[in-house]
Amino acid sequence: MKVGAYRSSAMLLPLAALVAGCAAPFPVGPDYRGPSGEAAPPARWQVGWLPKPAPSAADAPSLPGASAPPAEVRAASGELLRGWWQQFDDPLLAELIDSAQGASSTLAQAALRIAQARSDLSAAQARLLPNVDVGIAASRSAVTFGGPVILRTLAQAQAQSSWEIDLFGAIARSREGAVARLLAREAQWQDAQVALAAEVGNAYVGLRHCERQLELSEDDARSRGETARLTAITGSAGLQAPSTVALARASAADAANRLSRQRTECELLLKSLVVLTARDEPALRTRLAPASARLPQPQRFRVDRLPAEVLRQRPDLAALERELAAASADIGKAEAARYPSLSLAGSIGPLRSEAGGVTVSATTWSIGPTLNIPLFDAGRRAANVETARVAYAAAEAAYRERVRIAVREVEEALLRLADADEREQSALVASAGYRQAFDAAGVRYRAGLGNLVELEDARRTAVQADTALAELRRDRLLAWISLYRAAGGGWESPPPLVRPSSGASR
């Protein structure tokens, strides 16, 4: 401890600014440059046939082609994807998605992880600045050497500061990793948001399809019941064989059984939608009733030019890529620990001592560097570097696999859309034709020119055709939703700012 007259504490401020503001002069470890070319998404889709474009190119919005620059691709495709749910002519669907996102515990937990990552980043950034502490001490003591007692009072206030000079980039790499992990947590929140929107969309489409199937089942049960009634009347008059009456009765009972099962299935789907959206069930039933059995219809837009670059906006890929960047920063951090570290410490404060009527006032200060040189650690630091490199390799492998999965998901959605387009016209013709044949069989049966077996066979074929058409339309909507999910959803809103209250449990 040095004692002397201190003229100005401002002498420490330029040094503090220098240490806090300068970058590491000798950074070690790899500089992150992104995934290698092998891990990047492909330039175009490998799909042999694609959904037909809308009839008029002027009326159908499209995503930009693969030849567009990545920034333009992301901007244009993101703009279209952000309005994805507004493209459906059903405002209730977007409303239910908003309700689900407001009630989701998964999203709430993801938001809390963002808040934690922000705190970690603040801690990493704080290491770039000096630590300053202030201590105040006072004591009173008595001293005697065989004579009078001398009372001594000592009072001191001292400001202490320390800085770690980031010679080899350990602090910079820590901050780099914290930034990357924060971005990864934000992307994970976005991914949870997109996944939840797709889940609600699938549930809503499933419910509307079930309501359509319920309508078909009600019509079928009503028709079979009327046939059974008429057959029973003619049977009582001796105009129908008992076996024919029994067949009509069995057919009506079978239709009633399937109607009951379909009604139960619709109730279960509605309750699952209640859970997802946290809506009051009676109120939700009221909102759903006006458009019962009506599938939402998306606007037709061209997907034949959907670029592979759009995968770069997928939040799950973005999260893994940021985790890869954080793993790269961890390598540099572990590598820097193998090199010497330099820190600078200083203190200053007034001192007042009073003893035997004599008062002494002084200002004490000290400043000096500390160099820590690692000599022997039995290979611990080297092992930490190797561990970090292995973690990076694992993160890169996870990213590569996710890219392959993302490509497969987009191409599967495109193929399903193309398949639905290819089969729709045939399904419409089949449904109309079989329904016409059933109506004709009913006319012949009621006129006594046909038999019940012929009528029931025509009915079964017509019901199957109507069901197949309804399922085709449902599958097309589910494929649109799959494409929304596979293309990343457009990142519809910024991550939330979450500041959990102390003691709160979520």
The 8 nearest C-alpha neighbors of each residue, nearest first, counted from 0:
[[1, 365, 2, 364, 363, 366, 346, 3],
 [0, 2, 365, 364, 363, 3, 366, 362],
 [3, 1, 363, 0, 362, 364, 4, 361],
 [2, 4, 363, 5, 362, 1, 361, 364],
 [3, 5, 362, 6, 361, 2, 363, 364],
 [6, 4, 362, 7, 3, 363, 364, 8],
 [5, 7, 4, 8, 9, 362, 10, 3],
 [8, 6, 9, 5, 10, 11, 4, 347],
 [7, 9, 10, 11, 6, 5, 12, 347],
 [10, 8, 7, 11, 12, 13, 6, 14],
 [9, 11, 8, 12, 7, 13, 14, 6],
 [12, 10, 9, 14, 13, 8, 15, 345],
 [11, 13, 15, 9, 14, 10, 16, 8],
 [14, 12, 16, 15, 11, 17, 10, 9],
 [13, 15, 17, 12, 16, 11, 18, 10],
 [16, 14, 12, 18, 13, 17, 19, 11],
 [15, 17, 13, 19, 14, 18, 20, 12],
 [18, 16, 14, 20, 15, 19, 21, 13],
 [17, 19, 15, 16, 20, 21, 164, 14],
 [20, 18, 128, 127, 16, 17, 15, 21],
 [21, 19, 17, 18, 16, 22, 127, 128],
 [20, 22, 18, 17, 19, 23, 24, 16],
 [21, 23, 24, 20, 165, 171, 168, 166],
 [22, 24, 166, 168, 165, 26, 25, 167],
 [23, 25, 166, 22, 26, 167, 165, 168],
 [24, 26, 167, 23, 166, 27, 168, 165],
 [27, 25, 167, 168, 23, 24, 28, 166],
 [26, 28, 331, 167, 335, 168, 25, 334],
 [331, 27, 29, 330, 334, 30, 26, 332],
 [30, 28, 31, 331, 327, 27, 330, 328],
 [29, 31, 32, 28, 327, 328, 331, 27],
 [30, 32, 33, 327, 324, 29, 328, 323],
 [33, 31, 30, 34, 324, 35, 29, 327],
 [32, 34, 31, 35, 324, 320, 323, 321],
 [35, 33, 38, 36, 39, 32, 395, 320],
 [34, 36, 37, 38, 33, 39, 32, 395],
 [35, 37, 39, 38, 34, 40, 33, 41],
 [36, 38, 35, 39, 34, 399, 40, 41],
 [39, 37, 399, 36, 35, 34, 40, 402],
 [38, 40, 36, 37, 41, 35, 34, 402],
 [41, 39, 307, 402, 42, 38, 308, 310],
 [42, 40, 43, 307, 39, 44, 308, 406],
 [41, 43, 307, 65, 40, 308, 44, 306],
 [44, 42, 307, 41, 306, 65, 45, 305],
 [43, 45, 46, 307, 410, 42, 41, 306],
 [44, 46, 47, 43, 410, 41, 406, 48],
 [47, 45, 44, 48, 410, 49, 414, 413],
 [46, 48, 45, 49, 414, 44, 410, 417],
 [49, 47, 46, 417, 50, 414, 413, 418],
 [48, 50, 417, 303, 413, 414, 51, 46],
 [417, 51, 49, 416, 420, 52, 413, 303],
 [50, 52, 49, 53, 420, 417, 301, 303],
 [53, 51, 301, 50, 54, 300, 302, 303],
 [52, 54, 55, 299, 59, 300, 301, 56],
 [55, 53, 52, 56, 59, 58, 51, 299],
 [56, 54, 57, 58, 53, 59, 52, 300],
 [55, 57, 59, 58, 53, 54, 60, 52],
 [56, 58, 55, 59, 60, 54, 53, 61],
 [57, 59, 55, 56, 60, 53, 54, 300],
 [60, 58, 300, 56, 57, 53, 299, 55],
 [61, 59, 300, 58, 301, 62, 56, 57],
 [62, 60, 301, 300, 63, 59, 302, 304],
 [61, 63, 76, 305, 304, 64, 75, 302],
 [64, 62, 72, 61, 304, 305, 67, 65],
 [63, 65, 304, 66, 306, 67, 305, 62],
 [64, 66, 306, 67, 42, 43, 307, 63],
 [65, 67, 64, 68, 63, 306, 42, 69],
 [68, 66, 65, 64, 72, 69, 71, 63],
 [67, 69, 71, 70, 72, 66, 65, 73],
 [70, 68, 72, 71, 73, 308, 67, 309],
 [71, 69, 73, 72, 68, 74, 67, 75],
 [72, 70, 74, 68, 73, 69, 75, 67],
 [73, 71, 69, 75, 70, 74, 76, 67],
 [72, 74, 70, 76, 71, 77, 75, 69],
 [75, 73, 71, 77, 72, 76, 78, 70],
 [76, 74, 78, 72, 77, 73, 71, 79],
 [75, 77, 79, 73, 78, 62, 74, 72],
 [76, 78, 489, 80, 74, 79, 75, 73],
 [79, 77, 75, 81, 76, 80, 74, 82],
 [80, 78, 76, 77, 82, 81, 83, 75],
 [79, 81, 489, 83, 77, 82, 78, 488],
 [80, 82, 489, 491, 78, 83, 79, 77],
 [83, 81, 85, 80, 79, 84, 86, 78],
 [84, 82, 80, 86, 85, 81, 79, 483],
 [83, 85, 86, 87, 82, 93, 92, 81],
 [84, 86, 82, 87, 83, 93, 88, 90],
 [87, 85, 84, 297, 83, 298, 88, 82],
 [86, 88, 297, 296, 85, 89, 84, 295],
 [87, 89, 296, 295, 86, 297, 90, 85],
 [88, 90, 91, 87, 295, 92, 93, 296],
 [91, 89, 92, 93, 94, 88, 85, 87],
 [90, 92, 94, 89, 93, 95, 286, 287],
 [91, 93, 95, 94, 90, 89, 96, 200],
 [94, 92, 96, 95, 90, 91, 84, 97],
 [93, 95, 91, 97, 92, 96, 90, 98],
 [96, 94, 98, 92, 97, 93, 91, 276],
 [95, 97, 93, 99, 98, 94, 196, 199],
 [96, 98, 94, 100, 95, 99, 101, 93],
 [99, 97, 95, 276, 101, 96, 100, 102],
 [100, 98, 276, 96, 102, 101, 97, 275],
 [99, 101, 97, 103, 102, 98, 96, 192],
 [100, 102, 98, 99, 103, 97, 276, 106],
 [101, 103, 99, 100, 277, 98, 104, 276],
 [104, 102, 100, 105, 106, 101, 99, 107],
 [103, 105, 107, 106, 108, 102, 109, 505],
 [106, 104, 108, 103, 107, 109, 191, 110],
 [105, 107, 109, 103, 104, 108, 110, 191],
 [106, 108, 104, 110, 105, 109, 111, 103],
 [109, 107, 111, 105, 110, 106, 104, 112],
 [108, 110, 106, 112, 188, 111, 107, 105],
 [111, 109, 113, 107, 108, 112, 106, 495],
 [112, 110, 114, 108, 113, 109, 115, 107],
 [111, 113, 115, 109, 114, 110, 116, 108],
 [114, 112, 110, 116, 111, 184, 115, 185],
 [113, 115, 111, 117, 112, 116, 497, 118],
 [114, 116, 112, 118, 113, 117, 111, 119],
 [117, 115, 119, 181, 113, 118, 114, 120],
 [118, 116, 120, 114, 119, 115, 181, 113],
 [117, 119, 121, 115, 116, 120, 122, 114],
 [120, 118, 116, 122, 117, 121, 123, 115],
 [119, 121, 177, 123, 117, 122, 118, 124],
 [120, 122, 118, 124, 119, 123, 125, 117],
 [121, 123, 125, 119, 120, 124, 118, 126],
 [124, 122, 120, 174, 125, 121, 126, 173],
 [123, 125, 121, 126, 122, 127, 174, 120],
 [124, 126, 122, 127, 123, 128, 121, 129],
 [127, 125, 124, 128, 123, 170, 122, 129],
 [126, 128, 19, 125, 124, 129, 170, 20],
 [127, 129, 19, 126, 125, 130, 162, 124],
 [130, 128, 162, 161, 131, 160, 15, 127],
 [129, 131, 160, 161, 162, 128, 132, 159],
 [130, 132, 160, 159, 129, 158, 133, 161],
 [133, 131, 159, 158, 160, 134, 130, 157],
 [132, 134, 158, 157, 159, 135, 131, 156],
 [133, 135, 157, 156, 158, 136, 132, 159],
 [136, 134, 156, 155, 157, 133, 137, 154],
 [135, 137, 155, 154, 156, 134, 138, 153],
 [138, 136, 154, 153, 155, 135, 139, 152],
 [137, 139, 153, 152, 154, 140, 136, 151],
 [140, 138, 152, 151, 153, 141, 137, 150],
 [139, 141, 151, 150, 152, 138, 142, 149],
 [140, 142, 150, 149, 151, 148, 143, 139],
 [141, 143, 149, 148, 150, 140, 144, 151],
 [144, 142, 148, 145, 146, 149, 147, 141],
 [145, 143, 146, 142, 147, 148, 149, 141],
 [146, 144, 143, 147, 148, 142, 149, 141],
 [145, 147, 144, 143, 148, 149, 142, 141],
 [148, 146, 143, 149, 145, 144, 142, 150],
 [147, 149, 143, 142, 141, 150, 146, 144],
 [148, 150, 142, 141, 355, 143, 147, 151],
 [151, 149, 141, 354, 140, 355, 148, 142],
 [150, 152, 354, 140, 353, 139, 141, 149],
 [153, 151, 139, 353, 352, 138, 354, 140],
 [152, 154, 352, 138, 137, 351, 139, 353],
 [155, 153, 137, 351, 136, 350, 352, 138],
 [154, 156, 350, 136, 135, 349, 351, 137],
 [157, 155, 135, 348, 134, 349, 136, 350],
 [156, 158, 348, 134, 347, 133, 159, 135],
 [157, 159, 133, 347, 346, 132, 348, 134],
 [160, 158, 346, 132, 131, 345, 133, 157],
 [159, 161, 131, 130, 345, 344, 346, 132],
 [160, 162, 344, 130, 343, 129, 345, 163],
 [163, 161, 129, 343, 342, 164, 344, 130],
 [162, 164, 342, 165, 341, 343, 161, 126],
 [165, 163, 342, 341, 166, 18, 162, 343],
 [164, 166, 23, 168, 167, 170, 163, 169],
 [165, 167, 23, 24, 164, 25, 168, 340],
 [168, 166, 26, 25, 335, 23, 27, 165],
 [167, 169, 26, 171, 23, 165, 170, 172],
 [168, 170, 332, 335, 172, 171, 167, 173],
 [171, 169, 173, 172, 168, 165, 174, 126],
 [170, 172, 168, 174, 173, 169, 175, 23],
 [171, 173, 175, 328, 169, 174, 332, 170],
 [174, 172, 170, 176, 171, 175, 123, 177],
 [173, 175, 177, 123, 171, 172, 176, 124],
 [176, 174, 172, 178, 173, 177, 171, 328],
 [175, 177, 325, 179, 173, 328, 174, 178],
 [176, 178, 120, 174, 180, 179, 175, 181],
 [179, 177, 181, 175, 176, 180, 174, 120],
 [180, 178, 321, 176, 182, 325, 177, 181],
 [181, 179, 183, 177, 182, 178, 322, 176],
 [180, 182, 116, 184, 178, 183, 179, 177],
 [183, 181, 185, 179, 180, 184, 186, 178],
 [182, 184, 318, 180, 186, 321, 181, 185],
 [185, 183, 187, 181, 113, 186, 182, 180],
 [184, 186, 182, 188, 187, 183, 494, 113],
 [185, 187, 314, 189, 183, 318, 188, 184],
 [188, 186, 190, 184, 189, 185, 318, 183],
 [189, 187, 185, 191, 109, 186, 190, 192],
 [188, 190, 186, 192, 187, 191, 490, 314],
 [189, 191, 187, 314, 193, 192, 188, 315],
 [190, 192, 194, 188, 189, 193, 195, 187],
 [191, 193, 189, 195, 190, 194, 188, 196],
 [192, 194, 190, 196, 195, 191, 488, 189],
 [195, 193, 191, 197, 196, 192, 190, 198],
 [194, 196, 198, 192, 197, 193, 191, 199],
 [195, 197, 193, 199, 198, 194, 96, 200],
 [196, 198, 200, 194, 195, 199, 480, 201],
 [199, 197, 195, 201, 200, 196, 194, 202],
 [198, 200, 202, 196, 201, 197, 203, 96],
 [201, 199, 197, 203, 198, 202, 196, 204],
 [200, 202, 198, 204, 199, 203, 205, 197],
 [203, 201, 205, 199, 200, 204, 206, 198],
 [204, 202, 206, 200, 205, 201, 199, 207],
 [203, 205, 207, 201, 206, 202, 208, 200],
 [206, 204, 202, 208, 203, 207, 201, 209],
 [205, 207, 209, 203, 208, 204, 268, 202],
 [206, 208, 292, 210, 204, 209, 205, 294],
 [209, 207, 211, 205, 210, 206, 204, 212],
 [208, 210, 212, 206, 211, 207, 265, 213],
 [211, 209, 292, 213, 207, 208, 212, 206],
 [212, 210, 292, 208, 214, 213, 209, 207],
 [213, 211, 209, 215, 214, 210, 216, 208],
 [212, 214, 210, 216, 211, 215, 261, 209],
 [213, 215, 217, 211, 212, 216, 218, 210],
 [214, 216, 212, 218, 213, 217, 219, 211],
 [215, 217, 213, 219, 258, 214, 218, 220],
 [218, 216, 214, 220, 219, 215, 221, 213],
 [219, 217, 221, 215, 216, 220, 222, 214],
 [218, 220, 216, 222, 217, 221, 215, 223],
 [221, 219, 254, 217, 223, 222, 218, 255],
 [222, 220, 224, 218, 219, 223, 217, 225],
 [223, 221, 219, 225, 224, 220, 218, 226],
 [224, 222, 251, 226, 220, 225, 221, 227],
 [225, 223, 227, 251, 221, 226, 222, 220],
 [224, 226, 228, 222, 227, 223, 221, 229],
 [225, 227, 223, 229, 224, 228, 230, 222],
 [226, 228, 247, 224, 230, 248, 225, 229],
 [229, 227, 225, 231, 226, 230, 224, 232],
 [228, 230, 232, 226, 231, 227, 225, 233],
 [229, 231, 227, 233, 232, 228, 244, 234],
 [230, 232, 234, 228, 229, 233, 244, 227],
 [233, 231, 229, 235, 234, 230, 228, 236],
 [232, 234, 236, 238, 230, 235, 231, 239],
 [233, 235, 239, 231, 237, 236, 238, 232],
 [236, 234, 232, 237, 233, 231, 238, 239],
 [237, 235, 233, 234, 238, 232, 239, 231],
 [236, 238, 234, 235, 239, 233, 240, 241],
 [239, 237, 233, 234, 236, 240, 235, 232],
 [240, 238, 234, 237, 233, 243, 241, 244],
 [239, 241, 243, 242, 234, 244, 238, 237],
 [242, 240, 244, 243, 245, 239, 234, 246],
 [241, 243, 245, 240, 244, 246, 239, 247],
 [242, 244, 246, 240, 241, 245, 247, 239],
 [243, 245, 241, 247, 242, 246, 230, 231],
 [244, 246, 242, 248, 243, 247, 249, 241],
 [245, 247, 243, 249, 248, 244, 250, 242],
 [248, 246, 227, 250, 244, 249, 245, 243],
 [247, 249, 245, 251, 227, 246, 250, 244],
 [250, 248, 252, 246, 251, 247, 245, 253],
 [249, 251, 247, 253, 248, 252, 246, 254],
 [252, 250, 223, 224, 254, 248, 249, 253],
 [253, 251, 249, 255, 254, 250, 256, 248],
 [254, 252, 256, 250, 255, 251, 249, 257],
 [253, 255, 220, 251, 257, 256, 252, 258],
 [256, 254, 258, 252, 253, 257, 220, 251],
 [255, 257, 253, 259, 254, 258, 252, 260],
 [258, 256, 260, 254, 259, 255, 261, 253],
 [259, 257, 255, 261, 216, 256, 260, 254],
 [260, 258, 262, 256, 257, 261, 255, 263],
 [259, 261, 257, 263, 258, 262, 264, 256],
 [262, 260, 264, 258, 263, 259, 213, 257],
 [263, 261, 259, 265, 264, 260, 258, 266],
 [262, 264, 266, 260, 261, 265, 267, 259],
 [263, 265, 261, 267, 266, 262, 260, 268],
 [266, 264, 268, 262, 267, 263, 209, 269],
 [267, 265, 263, 269, 264, 268, 270, 262],
 [266, 268, 264, 270, 265, 269, 263, 271],
 [269, 267, 265, 271, 270, 266, 206, 264],
 [268, 270, 272, 266, 271, 267, 265, 273],
 [269, 271, 273, 267, 272, 268, 266, 274],
 [270, 272, 268, 274, 273, 269, 275, 267],
 [273, 271, 275, 269, 270, 274, 276, 268],
 [274, 272, 270, 271, 276, 278, 277, 275],
 [275, 273, 271, 277, 272, 276, 270, 278],
 [276, 274, 272, 273, 99, 277, 271, 199],
 [275, 277, 99, 98, 278, 273, 274, 272],
 [278, 276, 274, 273, 275, 102, 99, 279],
 [279, 277, 276, 273, 280, 283, 282, 274],
 [280, 278, 282, 281, 283, 277, 273, 284],
 [279, 281, 283, 282, 278, 284, 273, 270],
 [282, 280, 284, 283, 279, 285, 278, 286],
 [281, 283, 285, 279, 280, 284, 286, 278],
 [284, 282, 280, 286, 285, 281, 279, 287],
 [285, 283, 287, 281, 282, 286, 288, 280],
 [284, 286, 282, 283, 288, 287, 281, 289],
 [285, 287, 283, 284, 288, 282, 289, 91],
 [288, 286, 284, 285, 289, 290, 283, 291],
 [287, 289, 291, 285, 290, 286, 284, 283],
 [290, 288, 291, 287, 286, 285, 293, 292],
 [291, 289, 293, 288, 287, 292, 294, 286],
 [290, 292, 288, 293, 289, 287, 210, 207],
 [293, 291, 211, 210, 207, 208, 294, 290],
 [294, 292, 291, 290, 207, 295, 211, 208],
 [293, 295, 207, 296, 292, 204, 208, 473],
 [296, 294, 89, 87, 88, 293, 297, 204],
 [295, 297, 87, 88, 294, 298, 89, 476],
 [298, 296, 87, 86, 299, 88, 295, 476],
 [297, 299, 86, 300, 87, 296, 59, 88],
 [298, 300, 53, 59, 297, 301, 52, 60],
 [301, 299, 59, 60, 61, 53, 298, 302],
 [300, 302, 52, 61, 303, 53, 59, 60],
 [301, 303, 305, 304, 300, 61, 62, 50],
 [302, 304, 301, 305, 49, 50, 52, 51],
 [305, 303, 64, 302, 306, 62, 63, 301],
 [304, 306, 302, 62, 303, 64, 63, 307],
 [307, 305, 65, 308, 64, 309, 304, 43],
 [306, 308, 309, 43, 42, 310, 41, 40],
 [309, 307, 306, 310, 311, 69, 72, 65],
 [308, 310, 307, 311, 306, 312, 73, 486],
 [311, 309, 308, 313, 312, 307, 486, 487],
 [310, 312, 309, 313, 308, 316, 317, 40],
 [311, 313, 310, 309, 487, 314, 73, 317],
 [487, 312, 314, 310, 316, 311, 315, 486],
 [315, 313, 317, 186, 190, 316, 318, 312],
 [314, 316, 318, 317, 313, 190, 187, 319],
 [317, 315, 319, 318, 314, 313, 320, 401],
 [316, 318, 314, 320, 315, 319, 321, 313],
 [319, 317, 183, 315, 186, 321, 316, 320],
 [320, 318, 322, 316, 321, 317, 398, 323],
 [319, 321, 323, 317, 322, 318, 316, 324],
 [322, 320, 324, 179, 318, 323, 183, 319],
 [321, 323, 319, 325, 324, 320, 180, 326],
 [322, 324, 320, 326, 321, 325, 394, 319],
 [325, 323, 321, 327, 322, 326, 31, 179],
 [324, 326, 176, 322, 328, 179, 327, 323],
 [325, 327, 329, 391, 323, 328, 324, 322],
 [328, 326, 324, 330, 325, 329, 31, 391],
 [327, 329, 325, 172, 176, 331, 330, 326],
 [330, 328, 332, 326, 327, 331, 387, 333],
 [331, 329, 387, 333, 327, 328, 332, 384],
 [28, 332, 330, 334, 328, 329, 333, 27],
 [331, 333, 169, 329, 335, 172, 330, 334],
 [334, 332, 384, 330, 336, 331, 335, 383],
 [333, 335, 331, 336, 332, 337, 384, 28],
 [336, 334, 332, 169, 337, 167, 338, 333],
 [335, 337, 333, 334, 338, 332, 380, 169],
 [338, 336, 335, 334, 380, 373, 339, 333],
 [339, 337, 336, 335, 340, 373, 372, 167],
 [340, 338, 372, 371, 373, 341, 370, 337],
 [341, 339, 371, 370, 338, 372, 342, 166],
 [340, 342, 370, 164, 369, 163, 371, 339],
 [343, 341, 163, 369, 164, 162, 368, 370],
 [342, 344, 368, 162, 161, 367, 369, 163],
 [345, 343, 161, 366, 160, 367, 368, 162],
 [344, 346, 366, 365, 160, 159, 161, 367],
 [345, 347, 159, 365, 364, 158, 160, 366],
 [348, 346, 364, 158, 157, 363, 365, 159],
 [347, 349, 157, 156, 363, 362, 158, 364],
 [350, 348, 362, 156, 361, 155, 363, 157],
 [351, 349, 155, 361, 360, 362, 154, 348],
 [352, 350, 360, 154, 359, 153, 155, 361],
 [351, 353, 153, 359, 358, 152, 360, 154],
 [352, 354, 358, 152, 357, 151, 359, 153],
 [355, 353, 151, 357, 356, 150, 152, 358],
 [356, 354, 357, 149, 150, 353, 151, 358],
 [355, 357, 354, 358, 353, 150, 151, 149],
 [356, 358, 354, 355, 353, 359, 352, 151],
 [359, 357, 353, 352, 356, 354, 360, 351],
 [358, 360, 352, 351, 353, 357, 361, 350],
 [361, 359, 351, 350, 352, 358, 362, 349],
 [362, 360, 350, 349, 363, 351, 359, 4],
 [361, 363, 349, 348, 350, 5, 4, 3],
 [364, 362, 2, 348, 347, 3, 349, 1],
 [365, 363, 347, 346, 1, 348, 362, 2],
 [364, 366, 345, 346, 1, 0, 347, 367],
 [367, 365, 345, 344, 346, 364, 368, 343],
 [366, 368, 344, 343, 345, 369, 365, 342],
 [367, 369, 343, 342, 344, 370, 341, 366],
 [370, 368, 342, 341, 343, 371, 367, 344],
 [371, 369, 341, 340, 372, 368, 342, 339],
 [370, 372, 340, 339, 341, 369, 373, 342],
 [371, 373, 339, 374, 370, 340, 338, 337],
 [374, 372, 375, 339, 371, 337, 338, 376],
 [375, 373, 372, 376, 337, 339, 371, 377],
 [374, 376, 377, 373, 378, 379, 380, 372],
 [375, 377, 378, 379, 374, 380, 373, 381],
 [378, 376, 379, 375, 380, 381, 382, 374],
 [379, 377, 381, 376, 380, 382, 375, 383],
 [380, 378, 382, 381, 376, 377, 383, 384],
 [381, 379, 383, 382, 378, 337, 384, 336],
 [380, 382, 384, 378, 383, 379, 385, 337],
 [381, 383, 385, 379, 380, 384, 378, 386],
 [384, 382, 380, 386, 381, 385, 333, 387],
 [385, 383, 333, 387, 381, 382, 386, 334],
 [384, 386, 388, 382, 387, 383, 389, 381],
 [387, 385, 383, 389, 384, 388, 382, 390],
 [386, 388, 390, 330, 384, 385, 389, 329],
 [389, 387, 385, 391, 390, 386, 330, 384],
 [388, 390, 392, 386, 391, 387, 393, 385],
 [391, 389, 387, 393, 388, 392, 394, 386],
 [390, 392, 326, 394, 388, 389, 393, 327],
 [393, 391, 389, 395, 390, 394, 396, 388],
 [392, 394, 390, 396, 391, 395, 389, 397],
 [395, 393, 391, 397, 323, 396, 392, 390],
 [394, 396, 398, 392, 397, 393, 391, 323],
 [395, 397, 393, 399, 398, 394, 392, 400],
 [398, 396, 394, 400, 395, 399, 401, 393],
 [397, 399, 395, 401, 396, 400, 319, 402],
 [400, 398, 38, 396, 402, 401, 397, 395],
 [399, 401, 403, 397, 402, 398, 396, 404],
 [400, 402, 404, 398, 403, 399, 405, 397],
 [403, 401, 405, 399, 400, 404, 398, 406],
 [404, 402, 400, 406, 401, 405, 407, 399],
 [403, 405, 401, 407, 402, 406, 408, 400],
 [406, 404, 402, 408, 407, 403, 401, 409],
 [407, 405, 403, 409, 404, 408, 410, 402],
 [406, 408, 404, 410, 405, 409, 411, 403],
 [409, 407, 405, 411, 406, 410, 485, 404],
 [410, 408, 412, 485, 406, 411, 407, 482],
 [409, 411, 413, 407, 412, 408, 414, 406],
 [412, 410, 414, 408, 413, 409, 407, 415],
 [411, 413, 415, 409, 478, 482, 410, 414],
 [414, 412, 410, 416, 411, 415, 417, 409],
 [413, 415, 417, 411, 416, 412, 418, 410],
 [416, 414, 418, 412, 417, 413, 478, 419],
 [415, 417, 419, 413, 418, 414, 50, 475],
 [50, 418, 416, 49, 414, 420, 415, 419],
 [417, 419, 415, 421, 416, 420, 414, 422],
 [418, 420, 416, 422, 421, 417, 475, 423],
 [421, 419, 417, 423, 418, 422, 50, 416],
 [420, 422, 418, 419, 423, 417, 424, 50],
 [421, 423, 419, 425, 420, 424, 426, 418],
 [424, 422, 426, 420, 425, 419, 421, 427],
 [425, 423, 427, 426, 422, 428, 421, 420],
 [426, 424, 428, 422, 427, 423, 429, 421],
 [425, 427, 429, 423, 424, 428, 468, 430],
 [428, 426, 424, 430, 425, 429, 423, 431],
 [427, 429, 425, 431, 426, 430, 432, 424],
 [430, 428, 426, 432, 427, 431, 433, 425],
 [429, 431, 464, 427, 433, 465, 432, 428],
 [430, 432, 434, 428, 429, 433, 435, 427],
 [433, 431, 435, 429, 434, 430, 428, 436],
 [432, 434, 461, 436, 435, 430, 431, 429],
 [433, 435, 437, 461, 431, 436, 432, 430],
 [434, 436, 432, 438, 433, 437, 431, 439],
 [437, 435, 433, 439, 434, 438, 440, 432],
 [438, 436, 457, 440, 434, 439, 435, 458],
 [439, 437, 441, 435, 440, 436, 434, 442],
 [438, 440, 436, 442, 441, 437, 435, 443],
 [441, 439, 437, 443, 454, 438, 442, 444],
 [442, 440, 444, 438, 439, 443, 445, 454],
 [441, 443, 439, 445, 440, 444, 446, 438],
 [444, 442, 448, 449, 446, 440, 441, 445],
 [445, 443, 449, 441, 447, 446, 442, 448],
 [444, 446, 442, 447, 443, 441, 448, 449],
 [447, 445, 443, 444, 448, 442, 449, 441],
 [446, 448, 444, 445, 449, 443, 450, 442],
 [449, 447, 443, 446, 444, 450, 445, 442],
 [450, 448, 444, 443, 447, 453, 451, 440],
 [449, 451, 453, 452, 444, 454, 448, 447],
 [450, 452, 454, 453, 455, 243, 444, 449],
 [451, 453, 455, 454, 450, 456, 243, 246],
 [452, 454, 456, 451, 450, 455, 457, 449],
 [455, 453, 451, 457, 440, 452, 456, 458],
 [456, 454, 458, 452, 457, 453, 459, 451],
 [455, 457, 453, 459, 458, 454, 452, 460],
 [458, 456, 437, 454, 460, 455, 459, 461],
 [459, 457, 455, 461, 456, 460, 437, 454],
 [458, 460, 456, 462, 461, 457, 455, 463],
 [459, 461, 463, 457, 458, 462, 464, 456],
 [462, 460, 433, 464, 434, 458, 463, 459],
 [463, 461, 465, 459, 464, 460, 466, 458],
 [462, 464, 466, 460, 461, 465, 467, 459],
 [463, 465, 430, 467, 461, 466, 462, 460],
 [466, 464, 462, 468, 430, 467, 463, 461],
 [467, 465, 463, 469, 464, 468, 462, 470],
 [466, 468, 470, 464, 465, 469, 463, 471],
 [469, 467, 471, 465, 466, 470, 426, 464],
 [468, 470, 466, 472, 471, 467, 473, 465],
 [471, 469, 473, 467, 472, 468, 474, 466],
 [472, 470, 474, 468, 473, 469, 467, 475],
 [473, 471, 475, 469, 474, 470, 468, 476],
 [472, 474, 470, 476, 471, 475, 469, 477],
 [475, 473, 477, 471, 472, 476, 470, 478],
 [476, 474, 478, 472, 473, 477, 416, 419],
 [477, 475, 479, 473, 478, 474, 480, 472],
 [476, 478, 474, 480, 479, 475, 481, 473],
 [477, 479, 481, 475, 412, 476, 480, 416],
 [480, 478, 476, 482, 481, 477, 483, 475],
 [479, 481, 483, 477, 482, 478, 197, 484],
 [482, 480, 478, 484, 483, 479, 412, 485],
 [481, 483, 485, 479, 412, 480, 484, 486],
 [484, 482, 480, 488, 486, 481, 485, 479],
 [483, 485, 481, 482, 487, 486, 488, 480],
 [484, 486, 482, 409, 487, 483, 408, 481],
 [487, 485, 483, 484, 482, 488, 310, 313],
 [488, 313, 486, 484, 485, 489, 312, 314],
 [487, 489, 483, 484, 193, 490, 80, 486],
 [488, 490, 80, 77, 81, 491, 487, 78],
 [491, 489, 488, 492, 189, 81, 487, 193],
 [490, 492, 81, 489, 493, 488, 189, 80],
 [493, 491, 490, 494, 189, 81, 495, 489],
 [494, 492, 495, 491, 490, 189, 185, 496],
 [495, 493, 185, 492, 496, 188, 189, 110],
 [496, 494, 497, 110, 493, 113, 492, 185],
 [495, 497, 498, 494, 114, 110, 113, 111],
 [498, 496, 114, 495, 499, 111, 110, 113],
 [497, 499, 500, 114, 496, 111, 501, 115],
 [500, 498, 497, 501, 503, 111, 114, 502],
 [499, 501, 503, 502, 498, 504, 497, 505],
 [502, 500, 503, 499, 504, 498, 505, 497],
 [503, 501, 500, 504, 499, 505, 498, 111],
 [502, 504, 501, 500, 505, 499, 498, 111],
 [505, 503, 502, 501, 499, 500, 108, 111],
 [504, 503, 108, 107, 104, 499, 111, 502]]
